[in-house]
Amino acid sequence: MAAQSPERANGHMTRPRRFLGWLVGGLGWNEPLHHHKKTDRATVRFHTRVAVLIACVSMVGAVAAWRASIHANQASEFDQQEMQERALKAQLDLRFAAIANEDSRLVPLYQSELANSMWLHYEADQVSKTSPRLAAQLDAEALEQLREAETTRQFMSGWVAESYTDLAQIKAQSDQEIKLLERFSDDYTRLQPDVTHRLAEDEHGTTQSLVEIVGILIGALVFLTLAHLADNHRRRSFVIVGSATAAMGVVTLMLMDPSSVSFVVVIAAAFIVANTLVIRRSVKAA
């Protein structure tokens, strides 16, 4: 392979430096302070540079406002979803409570029918020797009461009614039944209003932060606008404050809303290109 000439190698080495010099010169960062005070060329470059910066900050502010509106709409949707979920959950709670109350109401009825059956059967045994006909009638009534008790038991959701002797035990079983109904209900488990509430709060917080970022960018625009109106001694101070404020707003925007990073990158690239090209043309025109 032929050796590369020193001139060609130096040309490759100096290309990045030339581009960097072209970029810095186009942005006007290589101009001393006295140039801004004395030359019309520096004034043109300064005002054009600030105008492009104002346009870019305005676009970033528009992106922040747009993202704030999106998060506000999402928060509103979550608020509506939360209200619907809470309403549906309340309806299911009433339904499950009605089922458990109905079952608990059947417990005394079942126990009463079962007790009557046992008492009639006992009476039949007592009179079976002296009055077989009455005993047979009592046994028939006892069997009928037992059938009614079993029919009542079929409407009870797995209750062991014989084991409940007081209202406290019945209430505890009723609460347990409600929990089981909630656990095995797909509609109930799908409803999570507390989770939806947290999502809505997060969206409201993001919206508020983006609105504050828009305020920060508006403050940056105020300082950059004052830089156009200020004299040579103060305009650089306004630009520094406005640029720092804008940078703070942009960084905060990217941290709070990562979806806006791509838009900020595009705007930053447009700022560099426009600032470089437009300033060079304005300098030539001057």
Helices and strands as residue ranges (DSSP letters): H 6-27, H 33-38, H 40-127, H 132-154, G 161-163, H 167-183, H 186-190, H 193-229, H 235-256, G 258-260, H 261-285
